[in-house]
Amino acid sequence: MSGDPTPNATHETHTDPALSVVILGGQALWHITRDSVSGAQQRPPRPVTVPYEVVVDDSAPGTASAAEQIRRGVAAAQARTILLVTGGAPVLTPRVVDYTLRAFRVSEHAVVRIPDYLLTDPNSGPAQASAALDHIDWPHDGYRLFHVAVPHAAAPQESMLRPGQQTRCLAFSRQDYEQVDNQWGGTTGQWDAAHELGRALDALPHTRPFVLPGEGAFHQIPPPAPQSPAPYPDTATYQASTLLGAVTGWAIPSLRTDIAANLPDPVVS
Amino acid sequence: MSGTPDAPTLSVLVIGYKMSRQLRNTLYTLSTAYQRGVSEHQYEVVVVENASSDPMGEEALEGLQGSYQYAYRHETGVSPAPALNQALAMARGEYVGIMIDGARMLTPGVVRNALDVFAIDTDAVVATLGFHLGHLDQQELSLDGYGAEQERALLAGLPEHGNGYRMFEIACLSLSNPHGYLHPMMESNCVFARRSNYEAVGAADERFDQVGGGVLNLDIYRELVELPHTTLYTLPGEGSFHQFHGGVTTQHNADRDQLMQEFRERYEQVRGKVFRSPIKEPQWFGEIPPSALPILHQSATKGIERWFQRTALDDPVWADDITVPREAPELMAEFEVREKQYLLQGNPRPQPTVSVNATRAGALRSRWRRIRRRVRP
């Protein structure tokens, strides 16, 4: 799972890309993440026909704060739409790029969240994640990642069916990002920083939240416990997320568990 | 008439016959006072009412907010097909919504979500799932004396009058799609498509001239979904809710089996094939209101069952999975035959569990593989 050393903010450039995927690695696992975005993974069942670029920042841990890394990555990106992939070098399912682009066709102010999963439990390490990946031949069918994943137990209150789900993988427009530039970045970890950014974007009156229920970001590095603020308040001002995408195969049990977490007890039998 | 100046983007075609109260309710749920996030410039409602002893009349549209067209039709036949085609001729939108049964009330996000999907994909087919008001399918309820009066009381008892999502709490999935959103759907009672795609499949085929149109609605849905270039989207947070009105297939009828057989035979005469649900993978779109969560839960449970069953047979879950190109209809037909044989042999469906983690799912999958080996060595 090691890769060649890569300078910070590496570009895989297209002219005038529709989307910039900004990957903040921090460790040598990012190249697998990059492969999950830029390789054959993003093709079925309909090819992504618009050009998109992948920008990787693999700064060594501790050389920059999470917020600085995010800002640097976004600054290096060319597109007006950013898909931010942070913390734990997640591997993505095959239609994340496609559905993200579709969400922005509905609203140029979309905020798209990809649900988080873990490839290892918090007591294990990257070696276990590597073994899990080897076991499922994920480049052939990325949805098999659901087969070996566990839900993100660090934040049990989070759910794709509640507003503002905490995730380390979200997409937004550069225009909206610039509007909230000074309203986030007080926390330390990438996960928390991404969550803060997501909340700030949600607070803009014109943004529209989306979630991709059949897709996932599968983390190879067990995350530290989140230091984030309390769960999103259930106030009258929240906007429910728009679900977008197909939910097939191994993703269905994850969805069902998620729904069950939101149902009153008598309904779950 | 589509493409005319000031034409709305979408025309919703609604057919009514002998259902004045129900049609009035349906049209209210299509008004801009009820539908959220859309304006009358974006869509119109085209109503064609076939003559009957219980007509609604054009005057019922007065006071409804939105853009409406109305025609009263002196229909001599018993099928809604000609009325549907008349409505299409009146429609001005580039996209059409088809509601062959005017007794279907809608949830408040149907129109906005359909328009949003067309922003993603102009060749989308947008389908809602059909429900029956009442705790059981109305065919069964009518055996116990359920009727329009009971239904009126049911609707009146809903809290938050005007919040149409609360209808999920007093309704059940209709028997035509009992498994929800993650199974192939047999029909949609409120389906949207680009007008050119609807015309490409022949619109409402008037050879379906039986009472209620027979399986006309199922035929339209299948033909639209099976066009090679269309993508199927479903709206899991929305729905159409059938009001009791003594319809042909939605009430108890001693001759129902005979009637259904005649409908099937007509389909085979018209299309030259046996009817089955189209099996294109659905894309979801939309928000999930709390009242719809149990239906989503039920759909996920049934979806897991289907997925185990198909993968245990080494069959693709959807016909357009990459291993089965949609240019191979003979393979798709073969899969359907094998699935039916498998179930006819008495094989059980796996029991759903509340929390299916990867280990549990793996065990269930292994179990199905063992069953599969026993059945087909």
Contacts between the chains, C-beta under 8 A, distances in Angstrom:
chain1	res1	chain2	res2	distance
A	44	B	322	4.9
A	45	B	281	7.3
A	45	B	320	6.3
A	45	B	321	7.3
A	45	B	322	5.7
A	102	B	120	4.6
A	102	B	121	7.6
A	105	B	119	5.5
A	105	B	120	4.9
A	106	B	116	4.8
A	106	B	119	5.2
A	106	B	120	6.0
A	146	B	358	7.4
A	147	B	358	5.7
A	147	B	361	7.5
A	147	B	362	7.3
A	148	B	358	6.1
A	149	B	358	6.6
A	150	B	357	7.0
A	150	B	358	7.0
A	161	B	288	5.9
A	161	B	293	7.3
A	213	B	284	6.7
A	214	B	284	7.6
A	240	B	287	4.2
A	240	B	288	6.9
A	240	B	289	7.4
A	241	B	287	6.7
A	242	B	116	7.9
A	242	B	285	6.9
A	242	B	286	6.0
A	242	B	287	5.5
A	243	B	236	6.7
A	243	B	237	7.6
A	243	B	284	4.9
A	243	B	285	6.8
A	243	B	286	6.3
A	243	B	287	7.2
A	243	B	288	6.5
A	244	B	283	7.4
A	244	B	284	6.8
A	244	B	285	5.7
A	245	B	283	6.0
A	245	B	284	6.2
A	246	B	281	5.3
A	246	B	282	6.7
A	246	B	283	5.1
A	246	B	284	7.0
A	247	B	182	6.6
A	247	B	284	6.3
A	247	B	300	7.9
A	247	B	303	7.3
A	248	B	281	6.4
A	248	B	307	7.5
A	248	B	317	6.0
A	248	B	318	7.1
A	249	B	307	5.8
A	249	B	311	7.5
A	249	B	317	6.4
A	250	B	358	7.7
A	250	B	361	6.9
A	252	B	182	6.5
A	252	B	300	5.6
A	252	B	303	4.8
A	252	B	304	5.1
A	252	B	307	6.0
A	253	B	300	8.0
A	253	B	304	6.1
A	253	B	356	3.7
A	253	B	357	7.2
A	253	B	358	7.9
A	253	B	360	8.0
A	253	B	361	5.3
A	255	B	300	5.3
A	256	B	297	6.7
A	256	B	300	3.8
A	256	B	301	6.4
A	256	B	304	6.6
A	256	B	356	6.5
A	257	B	355	5.5
A	257	B	356	6.9
A	257	B	357	7.8
A	259	B	293	5.9
A	259	B	296	5.4
A	259	B	297	4.7
A	259	B	300	6.1
A	260	B	297	6.6
A	260	B	354	5.8
A	260	B	355	6.9
A	262	B	290	7.8
A	262	B	293	5.8
A	263	B	293	5.5
A	263	B	294	6.6
A	263	B	297	6.1
A	267	B	293	7.5
A	267	B	294	5.1
A	267	B	297	6.9
A	268	B	297	7.3
A	268	B	354	5.5
A	269	B	354	7.8
